Amino acid sequence: MKKIINNILPPFILFLLKKIYFIYLLNKNKLSISKDHQDVKIYNDPITANKLEEWGKGSVWNEIVLLFNGKNGKILDVACGTGRNILDLQVTNPEAVLYGCDISQPLIDIARSKGIHSDKLKCIDATKIDYDENFFDYSYSIGSLEHFTDDGIDQVIEKIYYVTNIASFHLMPVSKKNRNEGWIKTYQTYHNNSVEWWVNKFKKKFKTVYVIDSSWNDFISNGKWFLCYKK
């Protein structure tokens, strides 16, 4: 049905309808979200798995391959979902050892069904990552950290810093107005804040943080990569 609608409607009308629905969701959910509550049940929904198989195609999936070009050693995909990016990096970085963790067992099961070894996958909340100190050379996440609560983000960054030896790369949406718009919800809850807000979060642990543009964007956010180095 989705493909039929996309083929019938002119691009401008389709864009307008999506934008109206997006704004409708934002306003509808304003009074029903809690700053202390993170949506996690959504990750066990088969619809989520289908969305994750498409999200980032032609934009951030190309960028993560370029960012990791030539980087080897052990690499952790935080909130790896169905393992799509792990498989891509295994092709372009054949000497690297790719790991993934995710809070959703159904998503981990899909990653395993794609051929990713079970001993390289772990079902765990990112705030409780339990690998040894500096176990990984690099780590990364794509569109994940913004879905944690404020305190949860600090906890995840602390864990990532502990298990990563060299650098950690993270793609997040930031406010197109570059304002701290806070904890909002469309399909699920997330932070839509300024670049400075995220830099300050990462600099609580990482010594150096670079920010580069992503080609990803939506109606209220632009994508930004935060390249975080321990030294």
Backbone as JSON, one array per atom type, in Angstrom:
{
  "sequence": "MKKIINNILPPFILFLLKKIYFIYLLNKNKLSISKDHQDVKIYNDPITANKLEEWGKGSVWNEIVLLFNGKNGKILDVACGTGRNILDLQVTNPEAVLYGCDISQPLIDIARSKGIHSDKLKCIDATKIDYDENFFDYSYSIGSLEHFTDDGIDQVIEKIYYVTNIASFHLMPVSKKNRNEGWIKTYQTYHNNSVEWWVNKFKKKFKTVYVIDSSWNDFISNGKWFLCYKK",
  "N": [[0.82, -1.2, 0.0], [1.93, 1.25, 0.82], [3.87, 1.7, -1.19], [2.21, 1.97, -3.39], [0.78, 4.33, -2.79], [2.93, 6.13, -2.74], [3.62, 6.1, -5.43], [1.37, 7.1, -6.7], [0.67, 9.66, -5.66], [1.71, 13.06, -6.22], [5.08, 14.2, -5.62], [5.27, 16.64, -4.1], [2.75, 16.86, -2.83], [2.76, 14.52, -1.35], [4.91, 15.02, 0.35], [3.87, 17.22, 1.77], [1.66, 16.06, 3.07], [2.99, 14.23, 4.74], [4.39, 16.01, 6.35], [2.3, 17.37, 7.66], [1.19, 15.26, 9.1], [3.35, 14.62, 10.74], [3.61, 16.95, 12.32], [1.14, 16.82, 13.54], [1.45, 14.52, 15.15], [3.43, 15.43, 16.95], [2.06, 17.48, 18.38], [-0.12, 16.04, 19.38], [1.09, 14.29, 21.18], [2.18, 15.84, 23.18], [1.18, 16.22, 25.82], [1.28, 13.74, 26.92], [3.71, 12.57, 27.47], [6.49, 11.55, 29.48], [9.31, 12.83, 31.16], [10.88, 11.07, 32.45], [10.5, 8.66, 31.34], [11.31, 6.22, 28.98], [10.62, 5.14, 25.72], [10.57, 1.81, 25.12], [9.3, -0.54, 24.46], [8.53, -0.36, 21.86], [10.63, -1.32, 20.33], [10.33, -4.03, 20.16], [8.41, -4.48, 18.38], [7.4, -5.79, 15.27], [7.06, -3.95, 13.18], [8.86, -1.94, 13.77], [11.31, -3.19, 13.26], [11.12, -3.43, 10.49], [11.14, -0.73, 9.76], [13.71, -0.03, 10.58], [15.22, -1.35, 8.75], [15.16, 0.26, 6.58], [15.59, 2.92, 7.35], [17.92, 5.49, 7.1], [19.07, 4.68, 4.74], [20.95, 5.56, 1.91], [21.9, 7.84, 3.09], [22.94, 8.25, 6.12], [23.91, 5.63, 6.28], [25.76, 5.43, 4.23], [27.55, 7.3, 5.16], [28.57, 6.26, 7.58], [30.11, 4.18, 6.69], [32.11, 5.57, 5.3], [33.25, 7.02, 7.43], [34.42, 5.01, 8.91], [36.27, 3.96, 7.23], [39.15, 2.17, 6.63], [39.61, 1.75, 9.32], [40.39, -0.53, 11.8], [40.56, -3.3, 14.13], [38.62, -3.84, 17.15], [35.2, -3.09, 17.0], [32.31, -1.53, 18.23], [28.86, -1.55, 17.73], [26.51, 0.37, 19.02], [23.25, -0.1, 20.17], [22.41, -1.71, 17.95], [20.3, -2.68, 16.42], [18.88, -4.4, 13.72], [21.28, -5.2, 12.74], [22.22, -4.24, 10.34], [24.17, -2.22, 9.73], [26.47, -3.35, 10.79], [26.91, -5.49, 9.07], [27.45, -4.08, 6.7], [29.85, -2.78, 7.39], [31.47, -4.97, 7.79], [32.01, -5.74, 5.23], [33.43, -3.57, 4.09], [35.45, -3.22, 5.93], [37.18, -5.63, 6.34], [39.14, -6.64, 8.08], [38.45, -5.79, 10.55], [36.84, -6.43, 13.73], [33.58, -6.83, 14.36], [31.11, -5.92, 16.67], [27.88, -5.99, 18.29], [25.26, -4.47, 20.21], [22.02, -4.42, 21.71], [18.88, -3.39, 23.11], [16.7, -4.88, 22.48], [15.59, -8.13, 22.2], [14.22, -9.45, 20.03], [15.24, -7.92, 17.83], [17.97, -8.46, 18.01], [17.85, -11.19, 17.48], [17.1, -11.14, 14.79], [19.4, -10.0, 13.71], [21.21, -12.08, 14.21], [20.08, -14.02, 12.56], [20.88, -13.11, 10.14], [23.42, -13.88, 9.9], [25.36, -12.87, 11.58], [27.67, -13.57, 14.08], [26.73, -15.17, 17.14], [28.29, -14.78, 19.41], [29.21, -12.28, 19.08], [27.18, -10.57, 19.52], [24.95, -8.93, 21.77], [22.23, -8.8, 23.96], [21.29, -6.13, 25.64], [20.71, -3.34, 27.78], [21.91, -0.18, 26.86], [22.82, 1.48, 28.87], [23.91, -0.23, 30.6], [26.08, -1.54, 29.59], [28.55, -4.01, 29.62], [31.2, -4.66, 28.94], [34.82, -5.04, 29.15], [37.17, -2.51, 30.28], [38.32, -0.34, 27.77], [37.94, -2.29, 25.82], [37.06, -2.16, 23.21], [38.31, -0.74, 20.17], [37.02, 1.22, 18.69], [33.74, 2.73, 18.73], [30.24, 3.19, 17.95], [27.08, 4.85, 17.28], [23.85, 5.13, 15.74], [21.36, 7.33, 15.39], [20.32, 6.86, 18.02], [21.11, 7.55, 20.74], [19.64, 9.81, 21.37], [17.17, 8.91, 22.15], [17.26, 8.12, 24.75], [16.61, 8.92, 28.22], [17.41, 12.05, 29.88], [19.24, 11.61, 32.05], [19.84, 9.01, 31.34], [21.27, 9.3, 28.95], [23.7, 10.4, 29.87], [24.6, 8.21, 31.34], [24.91, 6.26, 29.33], [26.91, 7.44, 27.72], [29.0, 7.47, 29.57], [29.45, 4.7, 29.88], [30.13, 4.0, 27.23], [32.46, 5.49, 26.91], [34.09, 4.19, 28.76], [34.43, 1.58, 27.69], [35.63, 2.02, 25.26], [38.58, 2.58, 23.42], [39.85, 4.38, 21.59], [38.13, 6.17, 19.88], [34.71, 7.37, 19.56], [31.84, 7.44, 17.56], [28.89, 9.26, 16.8], [25.66, 9.58, 15.48], [23.14, 11.95, 15.54], [19.86, 13.49, 15.62], [19.53, 17.01, 15.54], [18.09, 20.09, 16.66], [16.63, 22.01, 14.09], [16.42, 24.7, 14.44], [18.43, 25.04, 16.13], [17.98, 25.03, 18.87], [17.24, 24.19, 22.31], [14.9, 22.11, 22.36], [13.98, 20.07, 23.82], [12.44, 17.14, 25.33], [10.59, 15.32, 23.27], [7.93, 13.85, 21.27], [7.27, 11.91, 18.43], [6.89, 9.34, 16.68], [8.2, 7.95, 18.64], [9.66, 8.8, 21.83], [12.14, 11.4, 22.09], [15.14, 13.45, 22.33], [15.31, 16.7, 21.05], [17.54, 18.74, 20.55], [20.06, 21.39, 20.8], [23.22, 21.7, 19.01], [25.27, 22.45, 20.75], [24.29, 21.52, 23.2], [24.54, 18.73, 22.96], [27.31, 18.51, 22.52], [28.29, 19.38, 24.99], [27.35, 17.31, 26.58], [28.88, 15.1, 25.63], [31.44, 16.03, 26.18], [31.68, 15.79, 28.88], [32.96, 13.47, 29.33], [34.63, 12.76, 27.09], [37.67, 13.97, 25.65], [38.07, 15.41, 23.25], [35.81, 16.69, 20.87], [34.42, 16.59, 17.76], [32.22, 18.08, 15.35], [30.31, 17.21, 12.59], [28.43, 17.68, 9.56], [25.58, 15.74, 8.64], [23.91, 14.13, 5.89], [21.35, 13.49, 6.43], [18.02, 14.48, 7.33], [14.95, 15.75, 8.82], [11.63, 17.08, 9.25], [11.95, 18.81, 11.44], [14.5, 18.56, 12.33], [18.09, 18.38, 11.87], [20.66, 16.16, 10.79], [23.55, 15.35, 12.66], [26.93, 14.41, 13.04], [28.77, 13.39, 15.8], [31.97, 13.28, 16.65], [33.89, 11.71, 18.81], [36.72, 11.78, 20.75], [39.09, 10.17, 22.88], [41.57, 11.18, 23.43]],
  "CA": [[0.0, 0.0, 0.0], [2.8, 2.42, 0.89], [4.48, 1.91, -2.5], [1.16, 2.43, -4.29], [0.54, 5.73, -2.46], [4.1, 6.9, -3.19], [3.63, 6.17, -6.9], [0.2, 7.83, -7.18], [0.66, 11.06, -5.25], [2.85, 13.89, -6.61], [6.03, 14.35, -4.51], [4.98, 17.78, -3.24], [1.58, 16.53, -2.03], [3.19, 13.49, -0.41], [5.73, 15.72, 1.35], [2.98, 18.04, 2.58], [0.89, 15.16, 3.93], [3.9, 13.71, 5.76], [4.7, 17.09, 7.29], [1.1, 17.6, 8.47], [1.07, 14.14, 10.04], [4.46, 14.77, 11.67], [3.23, 18.02, 13.26], [0.01, 16.29, 14.31], [1.98, 13.62, 16.18], [4.1, 16.24, 17.96], [1.05, 18.14, 19.21], [-0.94, 15.01, 20.03], [1.82, 13.61, 22.25], [2.77, 16.8, 24.1], [0.72, 16.07, 27.2], [1.27, 12.34, 27.34], [5.05, 12.03, 27.62], [7.16, 11.78, 30.76], [10.75, 12.99, 30.99], [11.55, 9.94, 33.11], [10.09, 7.42, 30.68], [11.86, 5.97, 27.64], [9.88, 4.13, 24.97], [11.41, 0.66, 24.76], [8.46, -1.62, 23.93], [8.45, -0.18, 20.41], [11.71, -2.07, 19.68], [9.93, -5.42, 20.01], [7.35, -4.5, 17.37], [7.92, -6.12, 13.93], [7.05, -2.75, 12.35], [10.11, -1.25, 14.05], [12.36, -3.88, 12.52], [10.97, -3.06, 9.08], [11.58, 0.66, 9.63], [15.16, 0.01, 10.75], [15.82, -1.88, 7.53], [15.11, 1.31, 5.57], [16.03, 4.22, 7.87], [19.33, 5.78, 6.9], [19.52, 4.27, 3.41], [21.3, 6.68, 1.04], [22.44, 8.98, 3.85], [23.87, 7.9, 7.21], [24.57, 4.35, 6.05], [26.95, 5.73, 3.43], [28.47, 8.1, 5.97], [29.25, 5.43, 8.57], [31.13, 3.43, 5.94], [33.21, 6.49, 5.06], [33.88, 7.36, 8.7], [35.2, 3.88, 9.4], [37.16, 3.49, 6.19], [40.52, 1.93, 7.06], [39.71, 1.52, 10.76], [40.3, -1.95, 12.13], [40.42, -3.58, 15.55], [37.28, -4.18, 17.61], [34.27, -1.97, 16.84], [31.0, -1.81, 18.82], [27.66, -0.86, 17.27], [25.61, 0.54, 20.16], [21.87, -0.13, 19.66], [22.7, -2.18, 16.58], [19.09, -3.03, 15.69], [18.89, -5.65, 12.95], [22.65, -5.52, 12.34], [22.48, -3.81, 8.96], [25.44, -1.5, 9.62], [27.55, -4.3, 11.07], [27.15, -6.22, 7.82], [28.09, -3.16, 5.76], [31.24, -2.55, 7.8], [32.23, -6.2, 7.6], [32.42, -5.78, 3.82], [34.43, -2.53, 3.82], [36.53, -3.34, 6.93], [37.26, -7.08, 6.56], [40.05, -6.99, 9.16], [37.86, -5.35, 11.82], [35.96, -7.37, 14.42], [32.38, -6.05, 14.64], [30.21, -6.36, 17.74], [26.67, -5.19, 18.4], [24.4, -4.66, 21.38], [20.72, -3.78, 21.57], [17.99, -3.73, 24.21], [15.62, -5.71, 21.97], [15.96, -9.49, 21.82], [13.79, -9.73, 18.65], [16.15, -7.32, 16.87], [19.21, -9.26, 18.07], [17.57, -12.45, 16.78], [17.15, -10.86, 13.35], [20.82, -9.83, 13.38], [21.79, -13.43, 14.18], [19.56, -14.74, 11.39], [21.59, -12.6, 8.97], [24.75, -14.48, 9.85], [26.29, -12.27, 12.55], [27.92, -14.58, 15.11], [26.07, -14.92, 18.41], [29.23, -14.3, 20.42], [29.5, -10.86, 18.8], [25.95, -9.84, 19.76], [24.51, -8.99, 23.15], [20.98, -8.11, 24.28], [21.55, -5.41, 26.88], [20.46, -1.9, 27.82], [23.2, 0.5, 26.65], [23.27, 2.07, 30.13], [24.48, -1.31, 31.41], [27.11, -2.23, 28.81], [29.42, -4.64, 30.61], [32.5, -5.09, 28.43], [35.95, -4.56, 29.93], [37.7, -1.19, 29.96], [39.06, -0.23, 26.5], [37.8, -3.55, 25.08], [36.9, -1.81, 21.81], [39.09, 0.38, 19.64], [36.05, 2.24, 18.29], [32.32, 2.43, 18.91], [29.38, 4.16, 17.25], [25.63, 4.66, 17.31], [23.16, 5.86, 14.69], [19.99, 7.66, 15.75], [19.96, 6.06, 19.19], [21.3, 8.18, 22.05], [18.61, 10.83, 21.63], [15.98, 8.27, 22.68], [17.42, 7.89, 26.18], [16.3, 10.05, 29.08], [18.56, 12.92, 30.12], [20.19, 10.86, 32.88], [20.24, 7.84, 30.58], [22.31, 9.7, 27.99], [24.95, 10.5, 30.63], [25.01, 6.85, 31.69], [25.39, 5.58, 28.12], [28.19, 8.04, 27.35], [30.01, 6.98, 30.52], [29.74, 3.31, 29.53], [30.83, 3.99, 25.95], [33.81, 5.99, 27.18], [34.83, 3.17, 29.51], [34.76, 0.39, 26.89], [36.23, 2.44, 23.99], [39.97, 2.99, 23.61], [40.3, 5.48, 20.72], [37.11, 7.17, 19.54], [33.33, 6.92, 19.44], [31.14, 8.3, 16.61], [27.44, 9.17, 17.04], [24.76, 10.37, 14.64], [21.92, 12.34, 16.23], [19.13, 14.66, 15.12], [19.57, 18.22, 16.37], [17.07, 21.06, 16.28], [16.92, 22.87, 12.94], [16.53, 26.05, 14.98], [19.56, 24.96, 17.05], [17.49, 25.33, 20.21], [16.97, 23.04, 23.16], [13.45, 21.91, 22.32], [13.67, 19.12, 24.88], [11.96, 15.76, 25.22], [9.38, 15.36, 22.45], [7.55, 12.54, 20.73], [6.53, 11.7, 17.19], [6.61, 7.91, 16.79], [8.72, 7.61, 19.96], [10.24, 9.94, 22.51], [13.55, 11.69, 21.84], [15.58, 14.82, 22.56], [15.6, 17.49, 19.84], [18.25, 19.85, 21.17], [21.09, 22.1, 20.04], [24.55, 21.09, 18.88], [26.01, 22.73, 21.99], [23.77, 20.64, 24.25], [25.15, 17.42, 22.77], [28.76, 18.63, 22.73], [28.5, 19.43, 26.43], [27.13, 15.95, 27.09], [30.03, 14.25, 25.31], [32.67, 16.55, 26.79], [31.76, 15.37, 30.27], [33.88, 12.33, 29.37], [35.61, 12.74, 26.0], [38.53, 15.16, 25.63], [37.9, 16.18, 22.01], [34.57, 16.39, 20.17], [34.22, 17.29, 16.48], [30.85, 17.97, 14.83], [30.24, 17.34, 11.14], [27.07, 17.57, 9.05], [25.08, 14.54, 7.97], [22.95, 14.44, 4.83], [20.02, 13.15, 6.92], [17.23, 15.51, 7.99], [13.5, 15.61, 8.72], [10.93, 18.36, 9.25], [12.36, 19.7, 12.53], [15.86, 18.24, 12.77], [19.19, 18.07, 10.97], [21.55, 15.15, 11.33], [24.92, 15.74, 12.97], [27.83, 13.4, 13.58], [29.63, 13.82, 16.9], [33.15, 12.42, 16.64], [34.38, 11.88, 20.19], [38.04, 11.15, 20.94], [39.52, 10.14, 24.28], [42.83, 11.91, 23.6]],
  "C": [[0.87, 1.27, 0.0], [3.42, 2.74, -0.47], [3.46, 2.46, -3.48], [0.89, 3.92, -4.08], [1.68, 6.61, -2.96], [4.13, 7.09, -4.7], [2.49, 7.04, -7.44], [0.29, 9.32, -6.89], [1.88, 11.81, -5.77], [3.76, 14.1, -5.4], [5.7, 15.49, -3.56], [3.8, 17.48, -2.31], [1.96, 15.5, -0.96], [4.01, 14.1, 0.71], [4.85, 16.52, 2.31], [2.17, 17.18, 3.55], [1.74, 14.6, 5.06], [4.2, 14.77, 6.82], [3.52, 17.36, 8.21], [0.96, 16.5, 9.52], [2.15, 14.21, 11.12], [4.12, 15.8, 12.74], [2.06, 17.57, 14.13], [0.49, 15.39, 15.44], [2.65, 14.41, 17.31], [3.1, 16.87, 18.92], [0.21, 17.15, 20.0], [-0.24, 14.43, 21.26], [2.37, 14.54, 23.34], [2.42, 16.53, 25.56], [0.84, 14.66, 27.75], [2.66, 11.75, 27.57], [5.63, 12.41, 28.98], [8.66, 11.85, 30.53], [11.53, 11.82, 31.58], [11.24, 8.61, 32.45], [10.65, 7.32, 29.27], [11.03, 4.89, 26.96], [10.81, 2.98, 24.57], [10.59, -0.48, 24.14], [8.39, -1.57, 22.41], [9.49, -1.03, 19.67], [11.38, -3.55, 19.5], [8.81, -5.59, 18.98], [7.95, -4.8, 16.0], [7.97, -4.9, 12.99], [8.35, -1.96, 12.53], [11.26, -1.87, 13.28], [12.32, -3.52, 11.04], [11.45, -1.64, 8.83], [13.1, 0.75, 9.69], [15.89, -0.53, 9.52], [15.89, -0.83, 6.42], [15.72, 2.63, 6.04], [17.54, 4.4, 7.67], [19.89, 5.37, 5.54], [19.79, 5.5, 2.55], [21.83, 7.89, 1.77], [23.42, 8.48, 4.91], [24.55, 6.55, 7.01], [25.8, 4.51, 5.17], [28.01, 6.42, 4.28], [29.24, 7.24, 6.98], [30.35, 4.6, 7.91], [32.34, 4.32, 5.68], [33.96, 6.83, 6.34], [34.79, 6.24, 9.21], [36.14, 3.3, 8.35], [38.6, 3.35, 6.72], [40.69, 1.68, 8.55], [39.47, 0.05, 11.07], [40.18, -2.13, 13.64], [38.99, -3.97, 15.88], [36.39, -2.93, 17.57], [32.91, -2.38, 17.39], [29.93, -0.92, 18.2], [26.69, -0.81, 18.45], [24.18, 0.72, 19.65], [21.9, -0.53, 18.18], [21.47, -2.54, 15.78], [19.21, -4.37, 14.99], [20.28, -6.01, 12.41], [23.04, -5.06, 10.96], [23.84, -3.13, 8.81], [26.65, -2.38, 9.93], [27.92, -5.05, 9.8], [27.85, -5.35, 6.78], [29.57, -2.97, 6.09], [32.09, -3.8, 7.68], [32.75, -6.32, 6.17], [33.57, -4.8, 3.58], [35.62, -2.57, 4.78], [36.71, -4.81, 7.28], [38.19, -7.5, 7.7], [39.54, -6.54, 10.53], [36.99, -6.46, 12.41], [34.76, -6.58, 14.93], [31.52, -6.71, 15.7], [28.96, -5.49, 17.71], [25.92, -5.48, 19.69], [23.11, -3.89, 21.17], [19.82, -4.24, 22.71], [16.9, -4.71, 23.8], [16.11, -7.09, 21.55], [15.46, -9.84, 20.42], [14.72, -9.13, 17.6], [17.49, -8.06, 16.85], [19.02, -10.57, 17.34], [17.61, -12.27, 15.27], [18.6, -10.71, 12.91], [21.52, -11.19, 13.3], [21.35, -14.19, 12.93], [20.24, -14.29, 10.11], [23.02, -13.12, 8.88], [25.77, -13.85, 10.78], [26.44, -13.24, 13.72], [27.31, -14.17, 16.45], [27.02, -14.36, 19.46], [29.66, -12.85, 20.19], [28.27, -9.98, 19.03], [25.52, -10.0, 21.22], [23.22, -8.18, 23.31], [21.15, -7.45, 25.64], [21.18, -3.94, 26.71], [21.81, -1.19, 27.72], [23.71, 1.19, 27.91], [23.95, 1.04, 31.02], [25.52, -2.13, 30.63], [28.2, -2.75, 29.75], [30.72, -5.21, 30.05], [33.62, -4.48, 29.28], [36.41, -3.18, 29.45], [38.56, -1.24, 28.7], [39.01, -1.52, 25.67], [37.71, -3.28, 23.57], [37.84, -0.68, 21.4], [38.17, 1.54, 19.3], [34.63, 1.77, 18.65], [31.5, 3.48, 18.16], [27.91, 3.86, 17.54], [25.01, 5.54, 16.22], [21.71, 6.08, 15.11], [19.5, 6.91, 16.96], [20.02, 6.83, 20.5], [20.21, 9.18, 22.38], [17.34, 10.24, 22.24], [16.08, 7.91, 24.16], [16.98, 9.12, 26.97], [17.56, 10.87, 29.3], [19.63, 12.2, 30.93], [20.71, 9.64, 32.13], [21.33, 8.14, 29.58], [23.67, 9.77, 28.69], [25.49, 9.11, 30.97], [25.58, 6.1, 30.49], [26.76, 6.13, 27.71], [29.31, 7.57, 28.28], [30.42, 5.55, 30.21], [30.55, 3.22, 28.24], [32.27, 4.45, 26.13], [34.67, 4.91, 27.83], [35.3, 2.03, 28.61], [35.49, 0.73, 25.59], [37.63, 3.01, 24.22], [40.34, 4.25, 22.83], [39.23, 6.54, 20.53], [35.74, 6.53, 19.39], [32.56, 7.93, 18.59], [29.63, 8.13, 16.76], [26.66, 10.12, 16.15], [23.49, 10.66, 15.42], [21.18, 13.44, 15.47], [19.33, 15.82, 16.07], [18.55, 19.2, 15.82], [17.5, 21.9, 15.08], [17.07, 24.33, 13.36], [17.73, 26.17, 15.93], [19.18, 25.44, 18.45], [17.31, 24.05, 21.0], [15.46, 22.87, 23.29], [13.0, 20.82, 23.27], [13.15, 17.78, 24.44], [10.62, 15.77, 24.5], [9.07, 13.97, 21.92], [6.81, 12.67, 19.42], [6.08, 10.23, 17.24], [7.12, 7.36, 18.12], [9.39, 8.84, 20.55], [11.72, 10.12, 22.15], [13.85, 13.15, 22.17], [15.87, 15.5, 21.23], [16.25, 18.8, 20.3], [19.33, 20.43, 20.28], [22.37, 21.29, 19.94], [25.33, 21.25, 20.18], [25.59, 21.81, 23.12], [24.43, 19.27, 24.18], [26.67, 17.46, 23.0], [29.07, 18.64, 24.22], [28.3, 18.07, 27.08], [28.37, 15.08, 26.86], [31.3, 14.71, 26.0], [32.74, 16.31, 28.3], [32.75, 14.22, 30.43], [34.99, 12.44, 28.32], [36.37, 14.06, 25.93], [38.26, 16.04, 24.43], [36.63, 15.73, 21.3], [34.48, 17.25, 18.91], [32.78, 17.07, 16.03], [30.89, 18.16, 13.32], [28.8, 17.09, 10.68], [26.81, 16.17, 8.48], [24.13, 14.98, 6.87], [21.51, 14.12, 5.26], [19.33, 14.38, 7.51], [15.76, 15.11, 7.94], [12.88, 16.99, 8.87], [11.41, 19.32, 10.32], [13.81, 19.51, 12.95], [16.82, 18.09, 11.6], [20.05, 17.0, 11.6], [22.95, 15.72, 11.54], [25.68, 14.53, 13.49], [28.67, 14.05, 14.67], [30.78, 12.82, 17.0], [33.92, 12.68, 17.94], [35.66, 11.08, 20.4], [38.46, 11.24, 22.4], [40.79, 10.95, 24.5], [42.85, 13.15, 22.7]]
}
